[in-house]
């Protein structure tokens, strides 16, 4: 079975490392970074299929990170996560091509399902 190559982008170390550990136990191949710049570089290397990106981060925020990640890899599927929900950022994220927008903390089983759905959409776009 294919292990989905997942990028987890969040500046909150405890949240990121805990979520990454939980996702690895569910057989995801997880790369962690703590900022948008690291996320963009990871995507440019070409080994990420789905990304989970925090909206509120210092430096470049999640929306700008999403924009630049989609430029680097137009097929990457991005799930935005935020603890600071706003209708505006959700709408903007979807306009920029995000697959989904979830509020932290989210149910791990719900997140795993959304990751699977995002990966399936990527496969369809690749023509696989």
QUIDAJO-V131090 format. One record per helix or strand. SS is the DSSP state (a for helix, b for strand). FROM is the first residue (numbers start at 1). TO is the last residue. If there is no record, write none. Layout:
BEGIN
SS_FROM_TO / SS_FROM_TO
END
This chain:
BEGIN
b_5_9 / a_13_25 / b_29_33 / a_36_44 / b_50_54 / a_62_72 / b_77_82 / a_87_95 / b_100_103 / a_108_126
END
